């Protein structure tokens, strides 16, 4: 007690006060940095989730467009006994008509197997991140295929 009240006591008190002021605001800086990091993580979760939703929708639309296209038979070939296969021009029209209804999409590529029984549709849809808009607009690709099967009692695939 007598040390603090002596001649050097005032200097010691001043030094102790200066040390305690040096840590002032350190917790605020830590909280601000953690909050900023948390906002970035939340933005990533929201935007990646949105991209996954667009990818799932694009895949589903491509799959259904391939199914709709796979139902477009080449009736002349069937009636002439040349086998069951799809009419490629009708497949393109039907797939694009379905994709237009499915959200204004269009088929990027429609491929056919050599025997004309498998239809593969590729679709691209735009995705704009909501919170991380600096990443810019991205394209998400979806792909679906359908195999033409026929038969009266059960599906014949040969």
N, C-alpha and C positions, 0 to 999 in steps of 0.2 A: 504494500500500500504506500509506503513512504517513497518508493522509487517513482511512482506515477505523479506524486505531488512535488517532486524536487524540480531542479532546474531543467533536467533532461526529460522530464515527464511529458511536457507539452509536445516535444518533438516525436516521442514514441507514439503518443496518441495520434498525431497527424499521419505518421507512417502507417499505422494500423488502418486508419480511415482510407488512405489511398489504396492500400491493398484490397480492401473489401469492395471498393468501387471498380476495380479492374475486372471482376467477374460479372459485373452488372450487364445484363443483356445477352449473355452467352446462351442461356436457355432459350430465349426468343429466337436467336439465330438457328439453333438446333431444331426447334419446332417448325420454323419457316422452311428449312431444307427438307425435313421429313414430310411436311404437307405438300411441298412441290413434287417430291418423288411419288407420293401417294396419288396425286392428281394425274401424273403421267401413267402410272400403272392402271388407274381406272379408265383413262382414255384408251389405252391399249386393249383392255378387256372389252370395252364397248365396241371399238372399231373392228377388232378381230372377230368378235361375235357377229357383227353385222356382215362382215365378209363371208363368214361361214354360212349365214342365212341365205345370202345371195348365191353362193356356190351350191347349196342344197336345192334351192329353187331352180337354178339353171340346170342342174343334173336331172331333176324331176321333169322339167319341161322337155329336155332333150330326149329322155326316155319315152315320154308319152308321144312326142312327135315322131319318133322312130316306130312306135307301135301303130300310130295312125297311118303313117306312111307304109308300113308293112302290110296293111290291109288292102292296098291298091293293087289288085291282081291284074295281070296281063290276060284279059279274058280271051283274046284271039288265040294266044298260045295254048290256053287250057282247052278251048273248043277244038283246036286242030291237033290235039294230042301231043304237043311239044313239051309238056310238063307244067308244073305250077311255079310261077315266078312273078315278081312284081313289075309293074309298068313304071319305069324310072321317072318319066315326066310327071305322071300323076302323083308319084311319091313326093317329088319336090313341091308340087302345088299343095298337097294335103299337109305336109310337114310345115311349110311356111304359113299356111292358113291357121293351123293349130298354134304355132308359136306367136302369131299376131294376137290371137285371143289370150295367150298365156302371159301377156304383159308387154306386148309390142316388140317382142324379140324376132330375130330372123336367123335362119340356119346359116352358119358360116360355111359348113361343108356337109355334104351328104354323100356317103360312100356306099357302094354296093359290092357284095361278094361276087366272085366269078360266076357262080351259078344263079345269081339274081335272087337269092332267098334271104340274105341277111342285109339289113339296112342299118347303117350307123350314121347318126346325126350328131354334129358338133355345133354347139351354140355358145356365143359369147355375150355376156351381159356387163354393163358398166357398174362400177362400185365407187362411190365417193365417200371417203371416211368422214365421219361426223365431227369428231373432236380433234383429230389429227389431220386437218384439211391440207396442211402443208405437204403431205405425201402425194397429193394430187389424185386425179381420177385413175382408177385401175380397171382392167378388164378381167373378168372371171370367166373361165371356160368350163362348160358342162358337156358331157358326152353320154350318149345312150345308144343302145342297139336293140334291134328286134329281129327275131328269126321267124320266117314264114313257115308255118306248119299246116298240114291239111289232113283230112280224114273224116270218116263218117261216124265210126264208133269210138275211135281213139286217134290221137294225133300220130300221123306218120311223118317222119322227118326225112325219109330218103327220096 
